[in-house]
């Protein structure tokens, strides 16, 4: 039985490679049913999809705020359910010890907390534009872009459209001099950056190469039309 062997599990809120949304609420409920502690890695969630920690009620939750909320790099948070806080310690024991969870994490040695000062501006911008408007606009754009790329390359999306938020993973056609492997994905990434000044996230999944595209407020359809055209130029079939 699963409950006899597992005491702790970690799931992504949105899987980085495939860009698909996982059903966090269902996973948390399943873990709790079997008395398993659960952590949700929501690195790509905040700013892409609604996150209500009170409703989700995970044991642990972490997320970056620089990816989709547009705060400064290094701005992130760790949520720990109250009942677990007494056993969680920072990696660096500093002068806050042993004052409890908040005190011990408040100031860990010589960490630079400057990135957290960007959070107010990021939240004000996010709320000013409107979370729902941002999510809808980015989702619509990335789906339109993914359909365009798949049509041009005569390939397909990795998963159903409803499983995506502001990122989509699309199958690539065969590419000249690029091996279908993890190394090939990295080589293609460097090649496009050096030759075309284009950054893409290329991934090897189950014997195929994919590209993960993203949409943020500063993107427009021409960005994706360009990557579609470049891939067409270097494809091998």
N, C-alpha and C positions, 0 to 999 in steps of 0.2 A: 504494500500500500504506500502511496505517496507520502502520507502523513507520518509513516514510520521512518522515512529516510531523509526527509527535507525539513529543516527548521527555519531556513531563511532563503528568500528568492529576490531577484532583481529583474525588473522588466523596464524596457524603454517606454516612454509615453508616445514618442514617435521614433521609429527605427531610423537611424541615420542613413544607412546604406540604401534601404528600400524606399524610404520616405513615407512609409505607411503608418497610420495612426493605430495604436493598439487600444483595446477597450479597458482602460485602466480601472474603472469602477468594477467591472466584472472580475478582473484579475484580483483586485483587492478583496472582494467578497469571497472568491474561491479560496484564496490564501487563508482568510480568517476562518472559513468553515473548517479547514484542516489544521487550525492552530499554528499557522506558519507566518512568521514575520515577513513583511514585504516592503521593498523599497522601489519607488518609481524614479527612474532617471529621466527627468523631463527637460533635458538640455535643449531640445528643439521645440518645446511646448509653449512656454511663455511668449506671447506675441503672435503665435500661430493659431492656437486653439484656446477656448476658455478653460481655465484651471481654477477649480473651487476646492481648496484643501479641506475646508470644513465638511463639504459634502462627500468628497472622496474618502477622507479619514484614513490615509495610509499610515503605516508605522514610520516611514521615512520618505522624504521627497527632496530631490535636489534639482536645480535648474540654473542655467546661465541666463543672464539678462542682457548680454552684449550681442547675442545672435539675432534675435527677432524683436527685442524691445529697443535695440539701438543704444543701450548704455555703453559705457567704456569697457574695454577688455579687462577681464578679471572680476567684473561685477557679477556675483552669483549668490545663491543662498542654499542653505541646508535646513529643511524642516524636520524636526524630530518630535514625535508624539510625546506628550507630557510624561507618560508612564515610563518611557525609555530614556529620558534625559539624564537620569542619575547615573547611567552606565556608559554614556557617550563622552569621550574626552577628545580634545584637539590633539593633533600630532605633536605640537609644541606646547609643553607645559610652561606657562608664564606666570606673571604675578597675580593673575586672577584665580589661580588655584589655591585652596579648594573651595571657592566661593559659589559653586554651582554652575549649571549649564550656561547661563547668560554671561556670568562673570568670567568664566574660563575661556569662552570664545570671543569675548569682547575685544581683547587686545593681545594677539599672539606674537610675542617677541617683536621683531622688526618688520613685520608684514606691511606692505604699502596699501593703505586703505583709500587712496585717492580715487580709485575707480568708482567707489560707492557714492562719491559726491556728484557723479553724473546722473544718478538715478532719478532725482527730482525732475531734471530737465527732460529726461527720456519719458517719464510717466506723464508729464504735462503735455508733451507733444502727442503721445499715444492717445491720451484721453481727449485732447483737443481735436484731433482728426476723427476719433471714434473707433474703438476696438472692432466693432462689427463691420464698419465700413472698410477698415484696413483688411480684415480677414476676407471679406467678400471680394474686394478688388484684387487682392493678391491671388486668391484661389481661382477666380475667373481668368486672370491673366495667365497663370501657370498651366491651367488646363488647356486653354486656347493654344499656348505655345507648344505644349506636349503633343497635342493633336497635329499641329503643323509639322513638327519634327518627324513624328511617326509616319505621317503621310508622305513627306519628302523622301524619307529613307526607306519607306515600305517596310516598317517594323511595327512594333506595338509597345504599349505601356506595360510595365511589369505587373501592375495590379489594377483593380477596378478604380475608376475615377473617384468614387465616393470615399475611398480609403486615404485620399490625399488631402492635405491642407494647402500649404504654400510651396510645397516641393513635390516633384514628380520624377520617377525613375523610368527611363525609356531605353529600350533595346537599341543598340547600335548596329549598323551594317558592318560587313567586313571592311577593315581598314588596311591600306597598303603598309607592309612591313611592320605590322603590329600583331604580336602574338596574343591569342585569346587566353590571357592569364592575368594574375594579379600584377606581375611585372609589366605586362603589356599595357594594362590600364594606367600604371604610373608613367610609363614611357610616353603614352599618348597625351597625358596631362602636361608633361614637360614640353613636348613638341609643340602643342597648341599655344602654350604660354610664350615660348621663345620665338616661334615663327609668326604667329597671328596676334599675339598680345591678348589672348583669350584664356580665361581661367574656367575650367570645368571640373566637376567631381566625377571621375570615371571609376567604374566599379566592375569587378569580376564576380559574377554570381552564377553558380550552377552551369558552368561551361559556356557562358556568354558574357559579352561586354555590354555595359550599360552606362548611360550618363544620367546623373541626377541634376535636374535644373531647379532653380528657386526663383521666386518672385517677391520683390520688396517694392516699396513705394517709388524708389528711384529707377526701377526697371521699366522698360517699354517693349512692345512687341518686336521692334527692330533688333533688339539684343538677341532674341531667339532665332529670328530669321537669319541673322549672321552666322550663328553656330550651325544652323541647319545647312546653310550654303557651304561652309567650310568643310563639314563632314562629307558632303557630297563631292567636294573637290578631291579629297584624299581617300575615298573609299576604293576598294580593290576589285569590286565585281562590276 
